[in-house]
Every structure is written in structure tokens, then in C-alpha cells.
Amino acid sequence: MAAGAGRSVSVRLIWLSLTWITATLVVGGWALNQHFRTHVETSFDNNLDRQVEELLAYADVLDGQVVLNRRPAASSYLRPLSGWYWELLAGGRVVERSRSLWDQTLPAMGVPGRGQSLQFYQTGPRDERLRVVAEAFSLPGYDRDVVIYFTGPARVIEKSTEEFSEILIISLLLLGLGLAVTVVLQVVLGLRPLKLVRQKLADIHAGTADRMTGRFPREVEPLVHDLNKLLEHNAKVIERARTHAGNLAHGLKTPLAVLGNEADALESPTAHVVHEQVRIMNDLVNRHLARARAAGGLGAPGTKADVGRIVDGLKRTLLRIYQAKNDGNGLNIEVANLHALDVGGDRQDVEEMLGNLMDNACKWASRRVRVGGQRDGRDVLLWIDDDGPGIPTAQHGDVLKRGKRLDEATPGSGLGLSIVHDLADLYHGSLSLEVSEWGGLRVCLRLPAP
């Protein structure tokens, strides 16, 4: 049995049930067949016993010799070598025998004790298999034992047994088939509630539901209740963690802003040092706030984000921000293949990643920015192209380092790509840089699908 099948409860139940049914039917069929054969042999022997008693009734003693007053008139004992034979022995010698023996005699066979009866199989005159009944008697006026043998062809017993065996095998096969179908239906219907639980969990992971709803059997209801409580608790923990992270960040930004203003008012050489340290602390707060928010929602069931909606919202915002570019004509932001494209992540995290990348592209673009995407196996591949000056290929790795900027004249902290790179790593994705077909920069963001 395959490893995957061995972990399936339904396959295991069906396998064990069918094994037990097969073993039971085989043993039961063998026992029934043996019992029927014994019954046929017993009936056959009883019929021969009656023939023995009839022949004994015809036996008499005349002048010290055993003679028969009459002979059995059954036609089977008259037909030559029919297998139906009889012999009468007195004093160890054959006195009479059936006409069916013709000129043959029965082979030497076991002799029962007086008043005893023997039943056994024996090879006949034509090497055929015979069923034999032998009984020994004593007759008045005769001081030695009288032994009577009656035989019948064993093929009669074998034929009856074979016919019964054929009917029995067909019946047991039909019974086994019916039981197998019943077992499969019972297992499938009995485990259907577990399949429903699995479907509800799949809906939660796909983001189409946030709780398990529906009617479940009493045996499954406690499990569903506990899972719903766990999901609710998990959502509260994530929200609480994000709230604390946000409160901490905002609580630090105010004192840092005050320090920055005070540093600007100072005219001493230390003002530059204080200002630089304030900037570093602000960068660290922004960086770790993003990481904490992403880590809080990472792996939560049902989280997914609609990339098309996020990009449309960012597009409207960025068009207003950069409407003065290109000599007042603004930018042309194209969106391609993002309809109904979802990624497995929190909406805020995906929005922050795409917002950083699109803002960076608009900042450096001359006239055009394009955002596209596609499903790639279990991942979603997104890319942002611009027609700006681009970045030399040798410097692509440096740009992703924290705080690294290639142009100090352009406003910004240099943390945008670095934060996106960290968030993508948290989601088991990746961020890479390429050359756009317009000669500018292409940023490729790979994130897991829902």
C-alpha cells in the first residue's frame, strides 16, 4: 500500500474491512464446503447401510452354510462394472456377490469386528474410486462372522460436492461484492463530515471565509468550535501585536522629531552628528515596524491580497503626486494582467511593498511606468518597469543593501528597496533587479500565491 494511501483514514478502513471480509468468506466457504461433503458422505453411507440390512435379511443358514434366499433387485447392482457392488463373506470366503462385479472380485479390504461398521474409500476393479460400507454380523446356527460389503462410485459424492462448491463460490463472490460496496459507501458517507471540515479549512486558507460555518455531526462539533476559537484568538493576537508595534513606532517618532528640530537649531559641530543619529533611528523604526507588521500576519490562514485593486489605488495616488513630471504632463502608469491576481499575504504588507516599488519607479521614470504580473507555479511574479536612467547591472546587489543610495541628490532614505527585500524574504519570496525593455530598471517581486 502506498505511503499516501497509508495516511488516509478512508483507504485504511476500506482496506482492513475488505481484508477481513475476504478472510471470513474464504474460511466460511471452506467450512461450508467441508460440512456439505460430510453431509453427502453420511447420506451416501446411510443408503448403503440400508442395502446391507436388506441383504442381511435375505441371508440364512442351511446345512451349516450361509445362503441367500433372495438377491437385491436394484438395477444398479445388475449392470456390469457399474461401481455399485456387494459381496457376502462367510468364514473369510466370498459366498455371494453382485452381478455387477461380473467376473471380478472386490480387492481385499478391512474387516470390521462383530457388530461394527466401517466406512472408507477403496479402489475398485477398474481402478475407480469407491465408497465402501462394511459390517460384520453373527447368524444363528453359524459360528463364524458374516461380513457384508456394499460399495458405490465415489464420483457421485464428488459430483454433488463440486456442484455445491460452484454455487457456493458464486454466492460468496456476490456476497463479498455486496459487502465491499456496502463498506465503501459506509466509509465514504461516514467520513463525509471530515471532508466538509477539510473543505471549510480550505476556504479559510483561500481567504473566502474567516470561520468554519455549517452543520456538523455532534462528534465533530467540538473540533469545529475549538478551531473557530483558535482562529479568533489568532486574529486578536495579530491585531494586538500590530497595534503595539504601531504605538511604539509613533511613540518614538515624536521624540525623534523633537531631537531633529533641536539639532537643526544648534550651530555647533555636534548638530550634524545628532541629526545623522536621529535619521538612523528613524530609519530603524520604519524598518523594524514593517518587519514586525509582516511577521505578525505571516502564515495566518486566509490572508490574501488583490494585487489589481492595490495597484489601482496606488496608481491614482502616484499620478497626483507626480503630476508635475514630464514638463507638467505627468506620468503614464500602465497596468497589465493584474485582474483577479491574488497573492498570499496581508494587504497592508503587499501594499507597502508595491507602494515602495511603484514610488521608486515613478521617482526615476521620465514618462512611463508599467506594472504587470502573472501566476508562476505556486508563486505570483510581479514586475515594475520604468524608462528612467536605470542602474548598472554590477550595482544591482548594492542597491538592495539597507540605506544604500546611488544618487544622494534625489530625496529619500534609501530604505525603500531594502524594506521590500526584507518583507519578501519574510513571505518566502524574493526581490530582484533587471534591465527594462525601455532601458530603465525592472524590479521583479516574487510572492507566494494564496
C-alpha positions in Angstrom: 0.0 0.0 0.0 1.4 3.4 -1.0 2.6 5.8 1.7 -0.1 8.4 0.8 -2.8 5.8 0.9 -1.5 4.6 4.3 -2.1 8.0 5.8 -5.7 8.1 4.5 -8.3 7.0 7.1 -10.9 6.1 4.5 -8.4 3.9 2.5 -7.2 2.3 5.7 -10.7 1.5 6.8 -11.7 0.1 3.4 -8.5 -1.9 3.2 -8.9 -3.5 6.6 -12.6 -4.2 6.1 -12.1 -5.8 2.7 -9.2 -7.9 4.1 -11.4 -9.1 7.0 -14.4 -9.8 4.6 -12.2 -11.8 2.3 -10.6 -13.9 5.1 -14.1 -14.5 6.6 -15.6 -15.6 3.3 -12.7 -17.9 2.4 -12.7 -19.6 5.8 -16.5 -19.7 5.9 -16.7 -21.1 2.4 -14.1 -23.8 3.1 -16.0 -24.8 6.3 -19.4 -24.9 4.5 -17.9 -27.0 1.7 -16.4 -29.5 4.2 -19.7 -29.7 6.1 -21.6 -30.3 2.9 -19.2 -33.0 1.8 -19.6 -34.7 5.2 -23.3 -34.5 4.9 -23.2 -36.1 1.4 -20.9 -38.9 2.6 -23.2 -39.5 5.6 -26.3 -39.7 3.3 -24.4 -42.0 0.9 -23.3 -44.3 3.7 -26.9 -44.4 5.2 -28.2 -45.6 1.8 -25.5 -48.3 1.7 -26.4 -49.3 5.3 -30.0 -49.9 4.3 -28.7 -52.1 1.5 -26.6 -54.0 3.9 -29.6 -54.6 6.2 -31.8 -55.7 3.3 -29.1 -58.2 2.2 -28.8 -59.5 5.8 -32.5 -60.1 5.9 -32.1 -62.4 2.8 -29.3 -64.4 4.5 -30.0 -67.8 6.1 -28.0 -70.8 7.3 -28.7 -74.1 5.6 -26.7 -77.3 6.4 -24.1 -75.2 8.1 -23.6 -72.9 5.1 -24.7 -69.3 4.6 -27.1 -68.9 1.7 -29.2 -66.1 0.3 -32.9 -66.6 -0.2 -33.1 -63.6 -2.5 -30.8 -61.2 -4.1 -31.1 -57.4 -4.3 -33.2 -56.5 -7.3 -31.9 -52.9 -7.8 -30.7 -52.5 -11.5 -27.5 -50.7 -10.5 -26.3 -54.0 -8.9 -27.0 -55.8 -12.1 -25.3 -53.5 -14.6 -21.7 -54.8 -15.2 -18.9 -52.9 -13.6 -21.2 -50.0 -12.6 -19.4 -49.3 -9.4 -22.4 -50.4 -7.4 -21.2 -53.7 -5.9 -21.8 -56.0 -3.0 -20.2 -59.1 -1.5 -21.2 -61.5 1.2 -18.3 -63.2 3.1 -18.8 -66.1 5.5 -15.8 -67.6 7.3 -13.5 -65.3 5.4 -14.6 -66.6 1.9 -16.9 -65.0 -0.7 -20.2 -66.7 -0.6 -22.2 -64.4 -2.9 -21.6 -61.3 -4.9 -23.5 -58.8 -7.2 -23.9 -59.5 -10.9 -22.4 -56.0 -11.5 -19.0 -57.4 -10.5 -19.2 -59.7 -13.5 -16.1 -62.0 -13.2 -14.3 -59.6 -10.9 -14.0 -59.6 -7.1 -13.5 -56.7 -4.7 -10.0 -56.2 -3.5 -9.0 -57.3 0.0 -10.4 -54.7 2.4 -10.5 -54.1 6.1 -12.7 -56.5 8.1 -14.8 -54.9 10.9 -15.3 -56.5 14.2 -18.6 -58.2 15.1 -21.4 -55.6 15.4 -19.2 -52.9 14.0 -19.5 -50.9 10.8 -16.7 -49.3 8.6 -16.9 -46.6 6.0 -13.9 -45.8 3.8 -12.7 -45.2 0.2 -11.3 -48.1 -1.9 -10.0 -48.6 -5.4 -12.4 -50.8 -7.4 -11.9 -53.5 -10.1 -11.5 -50.9 -12.8 -9.3 -48.7 -10.7 -12.2 -46.4 -10.0 -12.7 -44.8 -6.6 -15.4 -46.5 -4.5 -17.1 -45.6 -1.3 -17.4 -48.7 0.9 -19.6 -49.7 3.8 -18.6 -52.9 5.6 -20.5 -54.5 8.5 -20.0 -57.8 10.4 -22.8 -60.0 11.9 -23.4 -63.3 13.5 -26.2 -65.6 12.3 -28.0 -68.3 14.3 -26.5 -71.7 13.6 -23.3 -70.3 12.2 -20.4 -69.9 14.5 -18.3 -67.6 12.3 -18.7 -63.9 11.4 -20.6 -62.9 8.3 -19.3 -59.8 6.6 -21.2 -57.8 4.1 -19.6 -55.1 1.8 -21.6 -52.6 -0.2 -19.9 -50.1 -2.5 -20.9 -47.1 -4.6 -19.0 -44.9 -7.1 -17.3 -42.0 -5.3 -17.9 -39.9 -8.3 -21.5 -39.5 -7.1 -20.2 -37.8 -4.0 -17.6 -35.8 -5.9 -20.2 -34.5 -8.4 -22.6 -33.4 -5.7 -19.7 -31.7 -3.9 -18.5 -29.9 -7.0 -21.9 -28.6 -7.9 -22.4 -27.3 -4.4 -18.9 -25.7 -4.5 -19.7 -23.9 -7.7 -22.9 -22.5 -6.3 -21.2 -21.6 -3.0 -18.3 -19.8 -4.8 -20.7 -17.7 -6.9 -22.9 -16.9 -3.9 -19.9 -15.9 -1.8 -18.5 -13.7 -4.6 -21.8 -11.9 -4.9 -22.0 -11.6 -1.1 -18.4 -10.3 -1.0 -19.1 -7.8 -3.7 -22.2 -6.6 -1.9 -20.3 -6.3 1.4 -17.4 -4.4 -0.4 -19.8 -1.9 -1.9 -21.5 -1.5 1.5 -18.2 -0.9 3.2 -17.1 1.7 0.7 -20.4 3.5 0.9 -20.3 3.3 4.7 -16.8 4.7 4.9 -17.4 7.4 2.3 -20.7 8.5 3.9 -19.4 8.1 7.4 -16.3 10.3 6.8 -18.2 12.9 4.8 -18.3 15.3 7.8 -14.4 15.2 7.8 -14.4 16.1 4.2 -16.7 19.0 4.9 -14.3 20.1 7.7 -11.4 19.9 5.2 -13.4 22.0 2.6 -14.1 24.6 5.2 -10.4 24.8 6.2 -9.5 25.1 2.5 -12.0 28.1 2.3 -10.3 29.7 5.3 -6.8 29.2 3.7 -8.1 30.6 0.4 -9.4 33.7 2.2 -13.1 33.1 1.1 -14.1 32.6 4.8 -12.7 33.5 8.2 -14.6 31.0 10.2 -15.9 27.4 9.9 -19.7 27.6 9.4 -22.3 24.9 8.7 -23.9 22.0 10.3 -21.6 19.3 11.6 -22.2 16.0 13.5 -22.1 16.0 17.3 -18.8 14.1 17.2 -17.2 16.9 15.0 -18.8 20.0 16.6 -16.3 20.3 19.5 -13.4 20.2 17.0 -15.0 22.9 14.8 -15.8 25.0 17.9 -12.2 24.8 19.1 -10.8 25.7 15.6 -13.0 28.7 15.4 -11.9 29.9 18.9 -8.3 29.4 17.8 -8.8 31.4 14.6 -10.4 34.2 16.6 -7.7 34.2 19.2 -5.0 34.2 16.5 -6.6 37.2 14.7 -6.8 39.1 18.0 -3.1 38.3 18.8 -2.0 39.5 15.3 -4.1 42.7 15.6 -2.8 43.4 19.1 0.8 42.9 18.0 0.4 45.3 15.1 -1.3 47.8 17.3 1.6 47.6 19.8 4.2 47.9 17.1 2.4 51.0 15.6 2.0 52.6 19.0 5.7 52.0 19.7 6.8 53.5 16.4 4.6 56.6 16.8 5.7 57.0 20.4 9.4 57.0 19.2 8.8 59.3 16.2 7.7 62.2 18.2 10.8 62.4 20.5 12.9 61.8 17.4 11.3 64.7 15.6 11.9 67.0 18.6 15.5 65.9 18.6 15.8 66.6 14.9 14.3 70.1 15.3 16.6 70.9 18.2 19.6 69.7 16.2 18.6 72.0 13.3 18.6 74.9 15.8 22.1 74.2 17.0 25.0 75.7 15.3 27.7 73.6 16.9 29.6 70.8 15.1 27.7 68.2 17.1 24.4 69.2 15.4 25.3 67.2 12.3 26.1 64.2 14.4 22.8 64.4 16.3 20.9 64.9 13.1 22.5 61.9 11.5 21.8 59.7 14.5 18.2 60.8 14.5 17.9 59.9 10.9 19.4 56.5 11.5 16.9 55.9 14.4 14.0 57.0 12.2 15.2 54.5 9.5 15.4 51.7 12.1 12.0 52.4 13.4 10.5 52.4 9.9 12.4 49.2 9.0 11.5 47.2 12.1 7.9 48.4 12.1 7.5 47.0 8.7 9.1 43.7 9.7 7.0 43.4 12.8 3.8 44.0 11.0 4.7 41.5 8.3 5.8 38.9 10.8 2.5 39.3 12.8 0.4 38.3 9.8 2.8 35.8 8.2 1.3 32.4 7.8 -2.1 33.5 9.1 -4.8 31.3 7.4 -7.0 33.1 4.8 -4.7 36.1 4.2 -4.6 37.2 0.6 -4.4 40.5 -1.2 -5.9 41.5 -4.5 -2.9 42.9 -6.5 -5.1 44.6 -9.1 -7.1 46.7 -6.5 -3.9 47.6 -4.7 -2.1 48.8 -7.8 -5.2 50.8 -9.0 -5.3 52.6 -5.7 -1.5 53.3 -5.7 -1.8 54.4 -9.4 -4.3 57.1 -8.6 -2.2 58.4 -5.7 1.1 58.4 -7.6 -0.5 60.2 -10.6 -1.4 63.1 -8.3 2.0 63.1 -6.6 4.0 63.1 -9.8 1.6 65.2 -12.0 4.3 67.9 -12.4 6.8 65.5 -14.0 7.5 65.4 -17.7 7.2 69.2 -18.1 3.8 69.2 -16.3 2.3 66.4 -18.5 2.6 63.9 -15.7 3.4 60.2 -15.9 1.8 57.4 -17.9 1.3 54.4 -15.5 0.3 51.2 -17.3 -1.3 48.2 -15.6 -1.3 44.8 -17.3 -2.6 41.3 -16.4 -3.4 42.1 -12.8 -7.1 41.4 -12.9 -8.2 38.8 -10.3 -4.5 38.2 -9.4 -4.1 37.4 -5.7 -1.0 36.9 -3.5 -0.9 35.1 -0.2 -0.1 37.9 2.2 -1.5 40.7 4.3 -3.0 43.6 2.2 -1.0 46.2 4.2 2.3 44.4 3.6 1.7 43.9 -0.1 0.5 47.5 -0.4 3.7 48.7 1.3 5.9 46.6 -1.0 4.2 47.7 -4.2 3.9 51.3 -2.9 7.7 51.5 -2.4 8.5 49.9 -5.7 6.0 52.0 -7.7 7.0 55.2 -6.0 10.7 54.4 -6.7 9.8 53.8 -10.4 7.8 57.0 -10.7 10.6 58.9 -9.0 13.2 57.9 -11.6 10.9 57.5 -14.7 10.9 60.0 -17.5 7.4 59.4 -18.8 6.3 55.8 -18.4 5.9 53.2 -15.7 4.3 49.7 -16.2 3.2 47.3 -13.6 2.4 43.7 -14.7 2.2 40.2 -13.2 1.4 36.5 -13.8 0.9 33.3 -12.0 4.1 31.2 -12.0 3.5 27.8 -10.5 2.8 28.2 -6.8 4.1 31.8 -6.9 2.9 35.1 -8.3 5.5 37.1 -10.3 5.1 40.9 -10.3 7.3 43.4 -12.2 7.6 47.2 -12.4 9.3 48.8 -15.4 10.3 52.4 -15.8 12.0 54.3 -18.6 14.5 56.1 -16.4 18.2 56.1 -16.5 18.4 52.6 -14.9 21.1 51.1 -12.7 24.3 49.4 -14.0 24.0 45.6 -13.6 27.1 45.5 -11.5 25.4 47.7 -8.9 22.1 45.8 -8.6 23.2 44.0 -5.5 24.4 47.2 -3.8 21.0 48.9 -4.2 19.3 46.3 -2.1 21.5 46.9 0.8 20.0 48.9 3.7 20.3 52.6 3.3 22.4 52.3 0.1 21.7 55.2 -2.4 23.4 55.7 -5.7 22.3 59.3 -6.1 22.4 61.4 -2.9 20.8 64.4 -4.7 17.4 62.6 -5.0 15.2 62.8 -1.9 14.8 59.6 0.1 16.4 57.4 2.8 17.4 54.6 0.6 15.4 52.1 2.7 12.6 51.5 0.2 14.1 48.6 -1.8 15.7 47.2 1.4 12.4 47.1 3.2 10.7 45.4 0.3 13.6 42.9 0.1 13.1 42.1 3.8 9.3 41.7 3.6 9.7 39.5 0.5 12.1 37.3 2.5 9.6 37.0 5.4 7.0 35.8 2.9 9.4 33.3 1.4 9.5 35.4 -1.7 12.3 37.3 -3.5 13.2 40.6 -5.0 15.5 41.0 -8.0 16.6 43.7 -10.4 16.8 43.5 -14.2 17.0 45.8 -17.2 13.7 47.1 -18.5 12.9 46.8 -22.2 12.7 50.6 -22.2 16.3 50.8 -21.0 15.4 51.7 -17.4 15.0 49.4 -14.4 12.8 46.4 -14.0 12.1 45.3 -10.4 10.8 41.7 -10.1 8.9 40.8 -6.9 8.0 37.1 -6.4 5.5 36.3 -3.7 3.6 33.0 -2.8 0.1 32.5 -4.3 -2.8 32.1 -1.8 
